Amino acid sequence: CKENQKSFGQRTKQLNFKDRTGLRYGRLIALYPTNKRAGTNIIWHCRCDCGNEIDVDGSQLGVHVFSCGCLRQDMA
């Protein structure tokens, strides 16, 4: 586990990393960064208020993505 944290720390120095852990974006709470990337953007694993968990491009959190999709369904 410490190896993963260390290698993640080294990788984030190379990227424009903003720690979003615990931050809320609409119905989503960012839990942790994944090893996945969209270009140079970090993909975050998030939990929605409805209980679903999804991976979201960090640059889209709070801009275009506010829920796992349940918000759109609730508004229909």
Sequence and secondary structure as in RCSB ss.txt:
>XXXX:A:sequence
CKENQKSFGQRTKQLNFKDRTGLRYGRLIALYPTNKRAGTNIIWHCRCDCGNEIDVDGSQLGVHVFSCGCLRQDM
A
>XXXX:A:secstr
 HHHHHHHHHHHHHTT    TT EETTEEEEEEEEEEETTEEEEEEEETTS EEEEETTTBTTTB SSSHHHHHH
 
